[in-house]
Amino acid sequence: MNIIEAALRVGQQLKTIDEGKELVETYDSVKQSLSAEYVSTFRKASKGMRHFFSFPYALALLEGNSVREDLPEPFKDEIKIIIGSKEVNRLSMLSEKVGQNLEQMLMEAMNPQTTPKTFGRLNSTIKLQRALQDFRFTLQRSGIIQQLFTFLDPKTRQLPPIVGQFEKHKSTMPHPFSRDIRRTISEMASAEQERRLLTTVYVFSVLLDLVKQMVFESLLNEVIEIPENCIDAIAIRHAGHIRVLSMRLSPAMMGIMSWHGHFAQLRIAGLNETAIVTRKNLRWGQSVSDGFRLRVQGYFYPDTDGNILKAVRD
């Protein structure tokens, strides 16, 4: 079991506690009370992997833009309905609460001296406790945290200043393991030690983002399954230690175009795979007989967590 698989289990078992159940029920209520178009507007207001904080972020963004004079009246009315929804405001509050407790749980899981028995300050069921223990063991076993700790200043327990500079210069990339990040690290690092430092810091931040997003999507049942018989064609290429994929899907998977998640589970050649989807495209033919082409691109999460470091370092 790798870290992302362990995070998937944590999200699934969050449904066994009151806060998790209420969050799922409130999100379902939002989807029932608002039109699909309005729900899509709300979800699209928050881009990227903001996990549980995506809902309060989207609400604040829409509220901040609701008074703009240059917006078309129909869109103003749409925003007014969304931000005025009791369900949306309730969802935002609940999601932020769970997100804060996720952050606390991760801090405990990163500590080699402690094993999280609760999800932050939230009481946990036996099933959730087991999932948390498995997650902590898998995270510690990866060795990424231990490697990060080796770069801490022994007196201040802080990372070197170059890390702050690196955070300001990170590029927007098609996926976290593209050549762009390796180029940025090479340009900033003046020695091998700095290169190893920036690589480890970057991989650690990417890993945390993926974990948080997986817990979030797993809880809300947004991890999509793509059956093998729905994959009309697939191309996989190796970019270092990362496998990049491009798939053409059958019409049965048309719903993926309105899907707001990032993680997909696939079964290829008898093996279960977890993919992070970075792009979706629907292209219609020139005539009815041509039909359409539904293409999805992304990359597989490595089976072995240690390959994440190699993907950026090599």
C-alpha positions as CSV (number, residue, x, y, z in Angstrom):
1,M,0.0,0.0,0.0
2,N,1.4,3.4,-1.0
3,I,0.7,6.8,0.6
4,I,-2.1,7.7,-1.8
5,E,-3.9,4.4,-1.3
6,A,-3.6,4.9,2.5
7,A,-5.1,8.4,2.1
8,L,-8.0,6.9,0.1
9,R,-8.8,4.7,3.0
10,V,-8.7,7.6,5.5
11,G,-11.2,9.5,3.3
12,Q,-13.5,6.5,3.1
13,Q,-13.4,5.9,6.8
14,L,-14.1,9.6,7.5
15,K,-17.7,8.7,6.6
16,T,-17.9,6.8,9.8
17,I,-17.7,9.9,12.0
18,D,-20.5,12.5,12.5
19,E,-18.5,15.3,10.9
20,G,-17.8,13.3,7.8
21,K,-21.3,12.1,7.4
22,E,-22.7,15.6,7.8
23,L,-20.3,17.0,5.3
24,V,-21.3,14.4,2.7
25,E,-25.0,14.9,3.4
26,T,-24.7,18.7,3.1
27,Y,-22.8,18.4,-0.2
28,D,-25.6,16.2,-1.5
29,S,-28.1,18.7,-0.3
30,V,-26.3,21.5,-2.2
31,K,-26.4,19.4,-5.4
32,Q,-30.1,18.8,-4.9
33,S,-31.1,22.4,-4.0
34,L,-29.1,24.1,-6.8
35,S,-29.1,23.5,-10.5
36,A,-26.2,21.5,-12.0
37,E,-25.1,24.8,-13.7
38,Y,-24.9,26.6,-10.4
39,V,-23.1,23.8,-8.7
40,S,-20.6,23.8,-11.5
41,T,-20.0,27.6,-11.2
42,F,-19.4,27.1,-7.5
43,R,-16.9,24.3,-8.0
44,K,-15.1,26.0,-10.8
45,A,-14.5,29.1,-8.7
46,S,-11.8,27.2,-6.9
47,K,-9.1,25.8,-9.2
48,G,-6.3,23.4,-8.3
49,M,-6.0,21.1,-5.3
50,R,-7.4,23.2,-2.5
51,H,-9.2,20.1,-1.0
52,F,-11.5,20.9,2.0
53,F,-10.6,24.6,1.7
54,S,-11.9,24.7,-1.9
55,F,-15.5,25.3,-0.7
56,P,-14.8,28.3,1.6
57,Y,-12.4,29.7,-1.0
58,A,-15.0,29.5,-3.7
59,L,-17.6,31.1,-1.5
60,A,-15.4,34.0,-0.5
61,L,-14.3,34.5,-4.2
62,L,-17.9,34.7,-5.4
63,E,-18.9,37.0,-2.5
64,G,-16.0,39.3,-3.3
65,N,-17.1,39.5,-7.0
66,S,-20.8,39.8,-6.4
67,V,-20.8,43.6,-6.3
68,R,-18.8,44.1,-9.5
69,E,-20.6,46.4,-12.0
70,D,-19.1,44.8,-15.1
71,L,-20.7,41.4,-14.6
72,P,-23.8,40.5,-16.7
73,E,-27.0,40.7,-14.8
74,P,-27.8,36.9,-15.3
75,F,-24.4,36.0,-13.8
76,K,-24.9,38.4,-10.9
77,D,-28.2,36.7,-10.2
78,E,-26.5,33.3,-10.3
79,I,-23.8,34.4,-7.8
80,K,-26.5,35.9,-5.5
81,I,-28.4,32.6,-5.4
82,I,-25.2,30.6,-4.7
83,I,-23.8,32.8,-1.9
84,G,-27.3,33.1,-0.4
85,S,-27.8,29.4,-0.2
86,K,-27.9,28.1,3.4
87,E,-26.6,24.8,2.2
88,V,-23.6,26.3,0.5
89,N,-22.7,28.4,3.6
90,R,-23.2,25.3,5.8
91,L,-21.0,23.3,3.5
92,S,-18.3,25.9,3.6
93,M,-18.2,26.0,7.4
94,L,-18.2,22.2,7.8
95,S,-15.5,21.7,5.1
96,E,-13.2,24.3,6.7
97,K,-13.6,22.5,10.1
98,V,-12.7,19.1,8.6
99,G,-9.8,20.7,6.6
100,Q,-8.3,22.2,9.8
101,N,-8.5,18.8,11.5
102,L,-6.9,17.2,8.5
103,E,-4.0,19.6,8.8
104,Q,-3.6,18.7,12.5
105,M,-3.8,15.0,11.8
106,L,-1.0,15.3,9.2
107,M,1.2,17.1,11.7
108,E,0.8,14.2,14.1
109,A,1.4,11.6,11.4
110,M,4.6,13.3,10.5
111,N,5.9,13.0,14.0
112,P,7.8,9.8,14.4
113,Q,7.1,9.8,18.1
114,T,3.3,9.8,17.9
115,T,0.6,7.8,16.2
116,P,-2.7,9.7,15.5
117,K,-5.6,8.1,17.2
118,T,-8.1,10.8,16.3
119,F,-8.7,12.9,13.2
120,G,-7.3,16.1,14.6
121,R,-9.7,17.1,17.4
122,L,-12.5,15.0,16.0
123,N,-13.3,11.7,17.7
124,S,-12.6,8.6,15.6
125,T,-14.3,5.3,15.1
126,I,-12.2,2.1,15.3
127,K,-12.2,1.8,11.5
128,L,-10.9,5.4,11.1
129,Q,-8.3,4.8,13.8
130,R,-7.0,1.8,11.9
131,A,-6.9,3.8,8.6
132,L,-5.0,6.6,10.4
133,Q,-2.5,4.2,11.8
134,D,-1.9,2.6,8.4
135,F,-1.5,6.0,6.8
136,R,1.0,7.1,9.4
137,F,3.0,3.9,9.0
138,T,3.0,4.2,5.2
139,L,4.1,7.9,5.4
140,Q,6.9,7.2,7.8
141,R,8.1,4.1,5.8
142,S,8.5,6.2,2.7
143,G,11.5,7.9,4.2
144,I,10.6,11.3,2.7
145,I,10.0,13.0,6.1
146,Q,13.2,11.6,7.6
147,Q,15.1,13.0,4.6
148,L,13.5,16.4,5.0
149,F,14.4,16.5,8.7
150,T,18.1,16.1,7.8
151,F,18.1,19.6,6.3
152,L,16.8,21.4,9.4
153,D,19.2,23.8,11.1
154,P,20.1,22.0,14.4
155,K,19.7,25.2,16.4
156,T,16.7,26.9,14.9
157,R,15.0,23.7,13.5
158,Q,14.2,25.7,10.4
159,L,14.9,25.0,6.8
160,P,17.6,27.2,5.0
161,P,16.4,30.6,3.5
162,I,16.7,29.3,-0.1
163,V,13.5,27.3,0.5
164,G,11.5,30.5,0.9
165,Q,13.0,31.9,-2.4
166,F,12.2,28.6,-4.1
167,E,8.6,28.8,-3.1
168,K,8.3,32.2,-4.8
169,H,9.8,31.0,-8.1
170,K,8.0,27.7,-8.6
171,S,6.4,27.5,-12.0
172,T,2.9,26.5,-13.0
173,M,3.4,23.1,-14.6
174,P,1.2,20.6,-16.5
175,H,1.9,18.1,-13.7
176,P,4.2,18.1,-10.6
177,F,6.9,16.0,-12.1
178,S,7.5,17.9,-15.4
179,R,10.9,19.0,-16.5
180,D,10.1,22.6,-15.6
181,I,10.5,21.9,-11.9
182,R,13.8,20.1,-12.4
183,R,15.0,23.1,-14.5
184,T,14.0,25.5,-11.7
185,I,15.8,23.5,-9.1
186,S,19.0,23.3,-11.2
187,E,18.9,27.1,-11.8
188,M,18.5,28.0,-8.1
189,A,20.8,25.4,-6.5
190,S,24.5,26.3,-6.4
191,A,25.6,23.0,-5.0
192,E,24.5,19.3,-4.8
193,Q,23.3,19.8,-1.2
194,E,21.0,22.6,-2.2
195,R,19.6,20.5,-5.1
196,R,18.8,17.7,-2.8
197,L,17.2,20.1,-0.3
198,L,15.0,21.8,-2.9
199,T,14.0,18.4,-4.4
200,T,13.0,17.0,-1.1
201,V,11.1,20.1,-0.1
202,Y,9.2,20.2,-3.4
203,V,8.3,16.5,-3.3
204,F,7.1,16.8,0.2
205,S,4.8,19.7,-0.6
206,V,3.4,17.9,-3.7
207,L,2.9,14.7,-1.6
208,L,0.9,16.6,1.1
209,D,-1.3,18.3,-1.6
210,L,-2.0,14.9,-3.2
211,V,-2.8,13.4,0.2
212,K,-5.2,16.2,1.3
213,Q,-6.9,16.1,-2.1
214,M,-7.3,12.3,-2.0
215,V,-8.8,12.4,1.5
216,F,-11.2,15.1,0.3
217,E,-12.3,13.4,-2.9
218,S,-12.5,10.0,-1.3
219,L,-14.9,11.3,1.4
220,L,-17.1,13.0,-1.2
221,N,-17.2,10.0,-3.5
222,E,-15.4,11.9,-6.2
223,V,-12.7,9.4,-7.0
224,I,-13.9,8.3,-10.4
225,E,-13.6,4.7,-11.6
226,I,-12.7,4.1,-15.3
227,P,-13.5,0.5,-16.2
228,E,-11.1,-1.3,-18.5
229,N,-13.9,-1.8,-21.1
230,C,-14.4,1.9,-21.3
231,I,-10.9,2.6,-22.4
232,D,-10.9,2.5,-26.2
233,A,-7.2,3.3,-26.5
234,I,-4.4,4.2,-24.1
235,A,-0.8,5.4,-24.5
236,I,1.7,5.3,-21.7
237,R,5.1,6.9,-21.9
238,H,7.8,6.9,-19.2
239,A,9.1,10.3,-18.2
240,G,11.9,9.3,-15.8
241,H,10.2,7.5,-12.9
242,I,6.7,8.8,-13.7
243,R,4.3,7.2,-16.2
244,V,2.4,9.8,-18.2
245,L,-0.9,8.6,-19.8
246,S,-3.3,9.6,-22.5
247,M,-6.6,7.7,-23.0
248,R,-9.4,7.8,-25.4
249,L,-12.6,6.8,-23.6
250,S,-15.9,5.4,-24.8
251,P,-19.2,7.4,-24.8
252,A,-20.1,5.6,-21.5
253,M,-17.6,7.9,-19.8
254,M,-19.1,11.2,-21.1
255,G,-19.9,12.1,-17.5
256,I,-16.2,12.7,-16.8
257,M,-16.5,16.1,-18.6
258,S,-18.7,17.4,-15.7
259,W,-16.6,15.7,-13.1
260,H,-14.7,18.0,-10.7
261,G,-12.3,15.6,-9.2
262,H,-8.6,14.8,-9.9
263,F,-8.1,11.2,-9.0
264,A,-9.2,8.2,-11.2
265,Q,-8.9,4.5,-10.5
266,L,-8.2,2.3,-13.4
267,R,-7.7,-1.4,-14.0
268,I,-5.2,-2.1,-16.7
269,A,-3.9,-5.5,-17.7
270,G,-5.3,-6.9,-14.4
271,L,-3.6,-4.3,-12.2
272,N,-5.3,-1.5,-10.2
273,E,-3.8,1.9,-10.9
274,T,-4.4,5.4,-9.4
275,A,-4.1,8.3,-11.9
276,I,-4.1,12.0,-11.4
277,V,-6.1,13.6,-14.3
278,T,-4.7,16.9,-15.6
279,R,-6.7,17.4,-18.8
280,K,-10.0,16.4,-20.3
281,N,-11.0,17.1,-23.9
282,L,-14.2,16.4,-25.9
283,R,-13.9,16.9,-29.7
284,W,-16.8,16.4,-32.1
285,G,-16.3,15.1,-35.6
286,Q,-17.3,16.9,-38.8
287,S,-20.4,14.7,-39.3
288,V,-22.8,12.6,-37.3
289,S,-21.1,9.4,-38.4
290,D,-17.8,10.8,-37.1
291,G,-19.1,10.9,-33.5
292,F,-16.8,12.4,-31.0
293,R,-13.5,11.7,-29.2
294,L,-13.2,11.9,-25.5
295,R,-9.6,12.1,-24.4
296,V,-8.2,12.2,-20.9
297,Q,-4.6,12.9,-19.9
298,G,-2.7,12.7,-16.7
299,Y,-0.1,10.6,-14.9
300,F,0.0,7.6,-12.7
301,Y,1.0,7.8,-9.0
302,P,4.1,5.6,-8.5
303,D,3.5,2.2,-7.0
304,T,6.5,2.9,-4.8
305,D,6.5,6.2,-2.8
306,G,10.3,6.4,-3.1
307,N,10.0,6.9,-6.9
308,I,8.4,10.4,-6.2
309,L,11.8,11.7,-5.1
310,K,13.5,10.0,-8.1
311,A,10.9,11.5,-10.5
312,V,12.1,15.0,-9.6
313,R,15.8,14.3,-8.8
314,D,16.7,12.2,-11.8
